[in-house]
Amino acid sequence: MRRATITRRTAETDITVTVDLDGTGRHECRTGVGFFDHMLDQLSRHALIDLTVAATGDLHIDDHHTVEDTGIALGQALAQALGEKRGIRRYGACLLPMDDALVRAALDLSGRPFLVWNLAMPTPKIGSFDTELVREFFQALATHGGITLHVDCLHGLNSHHIAEAAFKAVARALREAVEPDPRRADAIPSTKGVL
């Protein structure tokens, strides 16, 4: 049962995230941040991970705490749902085009968090959403999910397209990495015997 629910409550946010790694991409994401909800929907749909996010945060200040804490909770939920990671493929990668944008994502569910981020946004905002929060989300996701994550924008002119391509590329890489490996169904994918 590769499912998990994480609740994170702080003085700034109250967030509950539920994931099902063997889902179909069903999603219900309500953070109060419209563009971010749209990106979470893309993450769920393209990873084929069922995702529910219910978040309330101090949006009267800005979106930062809500976005970052959602990344923390989602990373923790992924790690919990994966358990000891027996029988997964572990690695995933995707080269994703979206109109003018071309984004590459590669990840390893190694238990060793690290983010390499080579993705610049041409504008500081997408509507009212701060584009710098895209990196903040993925930093939190990688750190709390124990994921080595590389994201590179190879081309892009439009901030919305770049951000969406990043979410979709990471989703596709994640889909590949969490999939059961039929050739190693009961093995932990590491020569160490543990991840």
FIKOLZA-1660 file (N, C-alpha, C; in steps of 0.1 Angstrom, whole numbers, plus 5000, padded with zeros to 4 digits):
% residues 195
   i   px   py   pz ch aa at
   1 5009 4988 5000  A  M  N
   1 5000 5000 5000  A  M CA
   1 5009 5012 5000  A  M  C
   2 5012 5017 4988  A  R  N
   2 5022 5028 4987  A  R CA
   2 5014 5042 4988  A  R  C
   3 5009 5044 5000  A  R  N
   3 5001 5056 5003  A  R CA
   3 5006 5062 5016  A  R  C
   4 5004 5075 5017  A  A  N
   4 5008 5082 5029  A  A CA
   4 5000 5095 5030  A  A  C
   5 4998 5099 5043  A  T  N
   5 4992 5112 5046  A  T CA
   5 5001 5119 5056  A  T  C
   6 5004 5131 5053  A  I  N
   6 5012 5140 5062  A  I CA
   6 5005 5152 5065  A  I  C
   7 5004 5156 5078  A  T  N
   7 4999 5169 5082  A  T CA
   7 5010 5177 5088  A  T  C
   8 5011 5189 5084  A  R  N
   8 5021 5199 5089  A  R CA
   8 5014 5211 5094  A  R  C
   9 5016 5214 5107  A  R  N
   9 5010 5226 5113  A  R CA
   9 5020 5234 5119  A  R  C
  10 5021 5247 5115  A  T  N
  10 5030 5256 5121  A  T CA
  10 5022 5269 5124  A  T  C
  11 5029 5279 5129  A  A  N
  11 5023 5292 5132  A  A CA
  11 5019 5299 5118  A  A  C
  12 5025 5294 5107  A  E  N
  12 5023 5300 5094  A  E CA
  12 5014 5293 5085  A  E  C
  13 5013 5279 5087  A  T  N
  13 5005 5271 5077  A  T CA
  13 4999 5259 5084  A  T  C
  14 4989 5254 5078  A  D  N
  14 4982 5242 5082  A  D CA
  14 4980 5234 5069  A  D  C
  15 4987 5223 5067  A  I  N
  15 4987 5216 5055  A  I CA
  15 4986 5201 5057  A  I  C
  16 4977 5195 5049  A  T  N
  16 4976 5180 5048  A  T CA
  16 4977 5176 5034  A  T  C
  17 4987 5166 5032  A  V  N
  17 4990 5161 5019  A  V CA
  17 4988 5146 5019  A  V  C
  18 4980 5141 5010  A  T  N
  18 4979 5126 5008  A  T CA
  18 4983 5122 4994  A  T  C
  19 4991 5112 4994  A  V  N
  19 4996 5106 4981  A  V CA
  19 4993 5091 4980  A  V  C
  20 4991 5087 4967  A  D  N
  20 4989 5073 4964  A  D CA
  20 4998 5071 4952  A  D  C
  21 5010 5064 4954  A  L  N
  21 5019 5063 4943  A  L CA
  21 5014 5054 4932  A  L  C
  22 5004 5046 4934  A  D  N
  22 4998 5037 4924  A  D CA
  22 4985 5042 4919  A  D  C
  23 4984 5055 4918  A  G  N
  23 4971 5061 4914  A  G CA
  23 4971 5063 4899  A  G  C
  24 4962 5072 4895  A  T  N
  24 4959 5075 4881  A  T CA
  24 4961 5089 4878  A  T  C
  25 4966 5097 4887  A  G  N
  25 4968 5112 4885  A  G CA
  25 4956 5120 4889  A  G  C
  26 4947 5114 4898  A  R  N
  26 4936 5122 4903  A  R CA
  26 4942 5132 4913  A  R  C
  27 4936 5144 4913  A  H  N
  27 4942 5154 4921  A  H CA
  27 4931 5164 4926  A  H  C
  28 4933 5168 4938  A  E  N
  28 4924 5179 4944  A  E CA
  28 4934 5187 4953  A  E  C
  29 4938 5198 4947  A  C  N
  29 4948 5206 4954  A  C CA
  29 4943 5220 4956  A  C  C
  30 4942 5224 4969  A  R  N
  30 4936 5237 4973  A  R CA
  30 4946 5243 4983  A  R  C
  31 4954 5252 4978  A  T  N
  31 4963 5259 4986  A  T CA
  31 4960 5274 4988  A  T  C
  32 4950 5279 4980  A  G  N
  32 4947 5293 4980  A  G CA
  32 4956 5301 4971  A  G  C
  33 4966 5294 4964  A  V  N
  33 4975 5300 4954  A  V CA
  33 4972 5294 4941  A  V  C
  34 4964 5301 4933  A  G  N
  34 4959 5296 4920  A  G CA
  34 4969 5289 4911  A  G  C
  35 4980 5297 4908  A  F  N
  35 4990 5291 4899  A  F CA
  35 4996 5279 4905  A  F  C
  36 4999 5279 4917  A  F  N
  36 5006 5268 4924  A  F CA
  36 4996 5256 4924  A  F  C
  37 4984 5257 4926  A  D  N
  37 4974 5246 4925  A  D CA
  37 4975 5240 4911  A  D  C
  38 4975 5249 4901  A  H  N
  38 4976 5244 4887  A  H CA
  38 4989 5236 4885  A  H  C
  39 5000 5240 4891  A  M  N
  39 5013 5232 4890  A  M CA
  39 5012 5219 4897  A  M  C
  40 5006 5219 4909  A  L  N
  40 5004 5206 4916  A  L CA
  40 4995 5197 4909  A  L  C
  41 4985 5202 4902  A  D  N
  41 4977 5193 4894  A  D CA
  41 4985 5187 4883  A  D  C
  42 4994 5195 4877  A  Q  N
  42 5002 5189 4866  A  Q CA
  42 5012 5179 4871  A  Q  C
  43 5017 5181 4883  A  L  N
  43 5026 5172 4890  A  L CA
  43 5019 5158 4892  A  L  C
  44 5007 5159 4897  A  S  N
  44 4999 5147 4900  A  S CA
  44 4996 5139 4887  A  S  C
  45 4991 5147 4877  A  R  N
  45 4986 5141 4865  A  R CA
  45 4997 5134 4857  A  R  C
  46 5009 5141 4856  A  H  N
  46 5020 5135 4848  A  H CA
  46 5028 5125 4856  A  H  C
  47 5027 5125 4869  A  A  N
  47 5034 5114 4877  A  A CA
  47 5025 5102 4879  A  A  C
  48 5013 5103 4875  A  L  N
  48 5003 5093 4878  A  L CA
  48 5002 5090 4893  A  L  C
  49 5004 5100 4901  A  I  N
  49 5003 5099 4916  A  I CA
  49 4990 5106 4920  A  I  C
  50 4981 5099 4927  A  D  N
  50 4969 5106 4932  A  D CA
  50 4974 5115 4943  A  D  C
  51 4969 5128 4943  A  L  N
  51 4974 5138 4952  A  L CA
  51 4963 5147 4957  A  L  C
  52 4962 5148 4970  A  T  N
  52 4953 5157 4977  A  T CA
  52 4961 5166 4985  A  T  C
  53 4959 5179 4984  A  V  N
  53 4965 5189 4992  A  V CA
  53 4955 5199 4997  A  V  C
  54 4954 5200 5010  A  A  N
  54 4945 5210 5016  A  A CA
  54 4954 5219 5025  A  A  C
  55 4956 5232 5021  A  A  N
  55 4965 5240 5028  A  A CA
  55 4958 5254 5031  A  A  C
  56 4961 5259 5043  A  T  N
  56 4958 5272 5046  A  T CA
  56 4971 5279 5051  A  T  C
  57 4973 5291 5047  A  G  N
  57 4986 5297 5051  A  G CA
  57 4984 5312 5052  A  G  C
  58 4995 5318 5056  A  D  N
  58 4995 5333 5059  A  D CA
  58 4996 5340 5045  A  D  C
  59 4986 5338 5036  A  L  N
  59 4987 5345 5023  A  L CA
  59 4986 5360 5024  A  L  C
  60 4981 5365 5035  A  H  N
  60 4981 5380 5036  A  H CA
  60 4995 5385 5037  A  H  C
  61 5005 5377 5040  A  I  N
  61 5019 5381 5040  A  I CA
  61 5024 5379 5026  A  I  C
  62 5025 5367 5022  A  D  N
  62 5028 5363 5008  A  D CA
  62 5026 5348 5006  A  D  C
  63 5029 5343 4995  A  D  N
  63 5027 5328 4992  A  D CA
  63 5038 5319 4997  A  D  C
  64 5049 5325 5001  A  H  N
  64 5062 5318 5004  A  H CA
  64 5060 5306 5013  A  H  C
  65 5054 5309 5025  A  H  N
  65 5053 5298 5035  A  H CA
  65 5044 5287 5030  A  H  C
  66 5033 5290 5024  A  T  N
  66 5024 5280 5019  A  T CA
  66 5031 5271 5008  A  T  C
  67 5038 5277 4999  A  V  N
  67 5044 5269 4988  A  V CA
  67 5055 5261 4994  A  V  C
  68 5064 5267 5002  A  E  N
  68 5075 5259 5008  A  E CA
  68 5070 5248 5017  A  E  C
  69 5061 5251 5026  A  D  N
  69 5056 5240 5035  A  D CA
  69 5048 5229 5028  A  D  C
  70 5042 5232 5017  A  T  N
  70 5036 5222 5008  A  T CA
  70 5046 5213 5003  A  T  C
  71 5057 5219 4998  A  G  N
  71 5069 5211 4993  A  G CA
  71 5074 5201 5004  A  G  C
  72 5075 5207 5016  A  I  N
  72 5080 5199 5028  A  I CA
  72 5071 5187 5030  A  I  C
  73 5058 5190 5031  A  A  N
  73 5048 5179 5034  A  A CA
  73 5047 5169 5023  A  A  C
  74 5048 5174 5011  A  L  N
  74 5047 5164 4999  A  L CA
  74 5060 5156 4999  A  L  C
  75 5071 5161 5001  A  G  N
  75 5084 5153 5002  A  G CA
  75 5083 5143 5013  A  G  C
  76 5078 5146 5025  A  Q  N
  76 5076 5137 5036  A  Q CA
  76 5066 5126 5032  A  Q  C
  77 5056 5130 5025  A  A  N
  77 5046 5120 5021  A  A CA
  77 5051 5110 5011  A  A  C
  78 5059 5115 5002  A  L  N
  78 5065 5106 4992  A  L CA
  78 5075 5096 4998  A  L  C
  79 5083 5101 5008  A  A  N
  79 5093 5093 5015  A  A CA
  79 5086 5082 5023  A  A  C
  80 5075 5086 5029  A  Q  N
  80 5067 5076 5038  A  Q CA
  80 5061 5066 5029  A  Q  C
  81 5055 5070 5018  A  A  N
  81 5048 5061 5009  A  A CA
  81 5058 5051 5002  A  A  C
  82 5070 5055 5000  A  L  N
  82 5080 5047 4994  A  L CA
  82 5086 5037 5004  A  L  C
  83 5085 5040 5016  A  G  N
  83 5090 5030 5026  A  G CA
  83 5105 5028 5024  A  G  C
  84 5109 5015 5024  A  E  N
  84 5123 5011 5022  A  E CA
  84 5127 5011 5007  A  E  C
  85 5117 5014 4999  A  K  N
  85 5119 5016 4984  A  K CA
  85 5122 5003 4977  A  K  C
  86 5118 4992 4983  A  R  N
  86 5120 4979 4977  A  R CA
  86 5112 4978 4964  A  R  C
  87 5119 4973 4954  A  G  N
  87 5113 4970 4941  A  G CA
  87 5110 4981 4932  A  G  C
  88 5115 4993 4935  A  I  N
  88 5113 5005 4926  A  I CA
  88 5124 5006 4916  A  I  C
  89 5122 5014 4906  A  R  N
  89 5133 5017 4896  A  R CA
  89 5143 5026 4901  A  R  C
  90 5140 5035 4910  A  R  N
  90 5148 5045 4918  A  R CA
  90 5152 5057 4909  A  R  C
  91 5156 5055 4897  A  Y  N
  91 5160 5067 4889  A  Y CA
  91 5149 5070 4879  A  Y  C
  92 5149 5083 4875  A  G  N
  92 5140 5088 4865  A  G CA
  92 5145 5100 4858  A  G  C
  93 5142 5102 4846  A  A  N
  93 5146 5114 4838  A  A CA
  93 5136 5117 4828  A  A  C
  94 5135 5130 4824  A  C  N
  94 5126 5134 4814  A  C CA
  94 5131 5147 4807  A  C  C
  95 5130 5148 4794  A  L  N
  95 5133 5160 4786  A  L CA
  95 5120 5164 4781  A  L  C
  96 5115 5175 4786  A  L  N
  96 5101 5179 4783  A  L CA
  96 5100 5193 4776  A  L  C
  97 5094 5192 4764  A  P  N
  97 5092 5205 4756  A  P CA
  97 5078 5210 4759  A  P  C
  98 5077 5223 4761  A  M  N
  98 5064 5230 4761  A  M CA
  98 5065 5243 4754  A  M  C
  99 5061 5243 4742  A  D  N
  99 5062 5255 4733  A  D CA
  99 5076 5260 4733  A  D  C
 100 5079 5272 4738  A  D  N
 100 5093 5277 4737  A  D CA
 100 5102 5271 4747  A  D  C
 101 5096 5264 4757  A  A  N
 101 5104 5259 4769  A  A CA
 101 5109 5245 4766  A  A  C
 102 5121 5242 4770  A  L  N
 102 5126 5228 4770  A  L CA
 102 5133 5226 4784  A  L  C
 103 5128 5217 4792  A  V  N
 103 5133 5215 4805  A  V CA
 103 5137 5200 4807  A  V  C
 104 5148 5198 4813  A  R  N
 104 5153 5185 4816  A  R CA
 104 5153 5183 4831  A  R  C
 105 5147 5172 4836  A  A  N
 105 5147 5168 4850  A  A CA
 105 5153 5154 4851  A  A  C
 106 5161 5152 4861  A  A  N
 106 5167 5139 4864  A  A CA
 106 5167 5137 4879  A  A  C
 107 5163 5126 4884  A  L  N
 107 5163 5124 4898  A  L CA
 107 5166 5110 4903  A  L  C
 108 5170 5109 4915  A  D  N
 108 5174 5097 4922  A  D CA
 108 5168 5096 4935  A  D  C
 109 5160 5086 4938  A  L  N
 109 5153 5085 4951  A  L CA
 109 5163 5078 4961  A  L  C
 110 5174 5085 4963  A  S  N
 110 5186 5080 4969  A  S CA
 110 5185 5080 4984  A  S  C
 111 5177 5089 4990  A  G  N
 111 5177 5092 5004  A  G CA
 111 5187 5103 5007  A  G  C
 112 5194 5108 4997  A  R  N
 112 5204 5118 4998  A  R CA
 112 5199 5131 4991  A  R  C
 113 5193 5140 4999  A  P  N
 113 5187 5152 4992  A  P CA
 113 5198 5161 4987  A  P  C
 114 5195 5165 4974  A  F  N
 114 5204 5175 4968  A  F CA
 114 5196 5181 4956  A  F  C
 115 5197 5194 4955  A  L  N
 115 5190 5201 4943  A  L CA
 115 5201 5208 4935  A  L  C
 116 5201 5205 4922  A  V  N
 116 5209 5213 4912  A  V CA
 116 5198 5220 4904  A  V  C
 117 5199 5233 4904  A  W  N
 117 5188 5242 4898  A  W CA
 117 5194 5251 4888  A  W  C
 118 5192 5248 4875  A  N  N
 118 5197 5257 4864  A  N CA
 118 5185 5261 4856  A  N  C
 119 5177 5269 4862  A  L  N
 119 5164 5273 4856  A  L CA
 119 5161 5288 4860  A  L  C
 120 5163 5297 4851  A  A  N
 120 5161 5311 4853  A  A CA
 120 5147 5315 4847  A  A  C
 121 5140 5323 4854  A  M  N
 121 5127 5328 4849  A  M CA
 121 5129 5342 4843  A  M  C
 122 5124 5345 4831  A  P  N
 122 5125 5358 4825  A  P CA
 122 5118 5369 4833  A  P  C
 123 5108 5366 4841  A  T  N
 123 5100 5376 4848  A  T CA
 123 5099 5372 4863  A  T  C
 124 5097 5382 4871  A  P  N
 124 5096 5379 4886  A  P CA
 124 5083 5374 4890  A  P  C
 125 5073 5375 4881  A  K  N
 125 5059 5371 4885  A  K CA
 125 5053 5363 4873  A  K  C
 126 5044 5354 4877  A  I  N
 126 5035 5348 4867  A  I CA
 126 5021 5352 4873  A  I  C
 127 5014 5361 4868  A  G  N
 127 5003 5367 4874  A  G CA
 127 5007 5373 4887  A  G  C
 128 5002 5369 4898  A  S  N
 128 5006 5374 4911  A  S CA
 128 5016 5364 4918  A  S  C
 129 5020 5353 4912  A  F  N
 129 5028 5343 4918  A  F CA
 129 5043 5347 4916  A  F  C
 130 5051 5347 4927  A  D  N
 130 5065 5349 4926  A  D CA
 130 5072 5337 4920  A  D  C
 131 5079 5340 4909  A  T  N
 131 5085 5329 4901  A  T CA
 131 5097 5322 4910  A  T  C
 132 5103 5329 4919  A  E  N
 132 5113 5324 4927  A  E CA
 132 5108 5312 4936  A  E  C
 133 5095 5312 4938  A  L  N
 133 5089 5301 4946  A  L CA
 133 5089 5287 4940  A  L  C
 134 5091 5287 4926  A  V  N
 134 5092 5274 4920  A  V CA
 134 5104 5267 4925  A  V  C
 135 5116 5274 4926  A  R  N
 135 5128 5267 4932  A  R CA
 135 5125 5264 4946  A  R  C
 136 5119 5273 4954  A  E  N
 136 5117 5270 4968  A  E CA
 136 5109 5257 4970  A  E  C
 137 5099 5255 4962  A  F  N
 137 5091 5243 4963  A  F CA
 137 5099 5231 4960  A  F  C
 138 5107 5231 4949  A  F  N
 138 5115 5219 4946  A  F CA
 138 5126 5217 4956  A  F  C
 139 5132 5227 4962  A  Q  N
 139 5142 5226 4972  A  Q CA
 139 5136 5218 4984  A  Q  C
 140 5124 5223 4988  A  A  N
 140 5117 5216 5000  A  A CA
 140 5113 5202 4996  A  A  C
 141 5108 5199 4984  A  L  N
 141 5105 5186 4980  A  L CA
 141 5117 5177 4980  A  L  C
 142 5128 5181 4974  A  A  N
 142 5140 5173 4974  A  A CA
 142 5146 5170 4988  A  A  C
 143 5146 5180 4996  A  T  N
 143 5152 5179 5009  A  T CA
 143 5144 5169 5018  A  T  C
 144 5131 5171 5018  A  H  N
 144 5123 5163 5027  A  H CA
 144 5118 5150 5021  A  H  C
 145 5120 5148 5008  A  G  N
 145 5117 5135 5001  A  G CA
 145 5130 5127 5000  A  G  C
 146 5141 5132 5004  A  G  N
 146 5154 5125 5002  A  G CA
 146 5157 5122 4987  A  G  C
 147 5155 5132 4979  A  I  N
 147 5157 5131 4965  A  I CA
 147 5169 5139 4960  A  I  C
 148 5177 5133 4952  A  T  N
 148 5187 5140 4944  A  T CA
 148 5180 5145 4931  A  T  C
 149 5179 5158 4929  A  L  N
 149 5171 5163 4918  A  L CA
 149 5179 5174 4910  A  L  C
 150 5180 5171 4897  A  H  N
 150 5186 5181 4888  A  H CA
 150 5175 5186 4879  A  H  C
 151 5174 5199 4878  A  V  N
 151 5165 5206 4869  A  V CA
 151 5172 5216 4860  A  V  C
 152 5171 5215 4847  A  D  N
 152 5178 5224 4838  A  D CA
 152 5169 5229 4828  A  D  C
 153 5168 5242 4826  A  C  N
 153 5161 5248 4815  A  C CA
 153 5171 5250 4803  A  C  C
 154 5168 5242 4792  A  L  N
 154 5177 5243 4781  A  L CA
 154 5173 5254 4771  A  L  C
 155 5160 5258 4772  A  H  N
 155 5155 5269 4764  A  H CA
 155 5142 5274 4770  A  H  C
 156 5139 5287 4769  A  G  N
 156 5126 5292 4774  A  G CA
 156 5126 5307 4773  A  G  C
 157 5114 5312 4769  A  L  N
 157 5111 5326 4768  A  L CA
 157 5100 5331 4777  A  L  C
 158 5091 5322 4780  A  N  N
 158 5079 5325 4787  A  N CA
 158 5079 5319 4801  A  N  C
 159 5078 5326 4812  A  S  N
 159 5079 5321 4825  A  S CA
 159 5069 5311 4829  A  S  C
 160 5057 5312 4824  A  H  N
 160 5046 5302 4827  A  H CA
 160 5050 5289 4820  A  H  C
 161 5055 5290 4808  A  H  N
 161 5058 5277 4801  A  H CA
 161 5070 5271 4808  A  H  C
 162 5080 5278 4812  A  I  N
 162 5092 5273 4818  A  I CA
 162 5088 5266 4831  A  I  C
 163 5080 5273 4840  A  A  N
 163 5076 5267 4852  A  A CA
 163 5068 5254 4850  A  A  C
 164 5058 5255 4841  A  E  N
 164 5050 5243 4839  A  E CA
 164 5058 5232 4833  A  E  C
 165 5067 5235 4824  A  A  N
 165 5076 5224 4819  A  A CA
 165 5084 5218 4830  A  A  C
 166 5089 5226 4840  A  A  N
 166 5097 5220 4851  A  A CA
 166 5088 5211 4859  A  A  C
 167 5076 5215 4863  A  F  N
 167 5067 5206 4871  A  F CA
 167 5064 5193 4863  A  F  C
 168 5061 5194 4850  A  K  N
 168 5058 5182 4842  A  K CA
 168 5070 5173 4841  A  K  C
 169 5082 5179 4838  A  A  N
 169 5094 5171 4837  A  A CA
 169 5097 5164 4850  A  A  C
 170 5097 5170 4861  A  V  N
 170 5099 5164 4874  A  V CA
 170 5088 5153 4876  A  V  C
 171 5076 5156 4873  A  A  N
 171 5065 5146 4874  A  A CA
 171 5068 5133 4866  A  A  C
 172 5072 5135 4854  A  R  N
 172 5075 5123 4845  A  R CA
 172 5087 5115 4850  A  R  C
 173 5097 5123 4855  A  A  N
 173 5109 5116 4861  A  A CA
 173 5105 5108 4873  A  A  C
 174 5096 5114 4882  A  L  N
 174 5092 5108 4894  A  L CA
 174 5083 5096 4891  A  L  C
 175 5075 5097 4881  A  R  N
 175 5067 5085 4877  A  R CA
 175 5076 5073 4873  A  R  C
 176 5086 5076 4866  A  E  N
 176 5095 5065 4862  A  E CA
 176 5103 5059 4874  A  E  C
 177 5107 5068 4883  A  A  N
 177 5115 5064 4895  A  A CA
 177 5107 5055 4905  A  A  C
 178 5094 5059 4907  A  V  N
 178 5086 5052 4917  A  V CA
 178 5080 5039 4912  A  V  C
 179 5080 5037 4898  A  E  N
 179 5074 5025 4892  A  E CA
 179 5081 5012 4897  A  E  C
 180 5073 5002 4900  A  P  N
 180 5079 4989 4903  A  P CA
 180 5087 4984 4891  A  P  C
 181 5099 4978 4895  A  D  N
 181 5108 4972 4885  A  D CA
 181 5105 4957 4884  A  D  C
 182 5099 4953 4873  A  P  N
 182 5094 4939 4872  A  P CA
 182 5106 4929 4873  A  P  C
 183 5118 4934 4870  A  R  N
 183 5130 4925 4870  A  R CA
 183 5136 4924 4884  A  R  C
 184 5132 4933 4893  A  R  N
 184 5138 4934 4906  A  R CA
 184 5127 4936 4917  A  R  C
 185 5117 4929 4916  A  A  N
 185 5104 4932 4923  A  A CA
 185 5106 4932 4938  A  A  C
 186 5115 4925 4944  A  D  N
 186 5116 4925 4958  A  D CA
 186 5130 4931 4963  A  D  C
 187 5137 4936 4954  A  A  N
 187 5151 4941 4958  A  A CA
 187 5151 4956 4961  A  A  C
 188 5160 4960 4970  A  I  N
 188 5163 4974 4972  A  I CA
 188 5173 4978 4962  A  I  C
 189 5170 4988 4954  A  P  N
 189 5179 4991 4942  A  P CA
 189 5192 4998 4946  A  P  C
 190 5200 4992 4954  A  S  N
 190 5213 4997 4958  A  S CA
 190 5222 4986 4962  A  S  C
 191 5235 4987 4958  A  T  N
 191 5245 4977 4962  A  T CA
 191 5247 4978 4977  A  T  C
 192 5243 4988 4984  A  K  N
 192 5244 4990 4998  A  K CA
 192 5233 4981 5005  A  K  C
 193 5223 4978 4998  A  G  N
 193 5212 4970 5004  A  G CA
 193 5202 4979 5012  A  G  C
 194 5204 4992 5012  A  V  N
 194 5195 5002 5018  A  V CA
 194 5196 5015 5011  A  V  C
 195 5184 5022 5011  A  L  N
 195 5184 5035 5006  A  L CA
 195 5178 5045 5016  A  L  C
% end
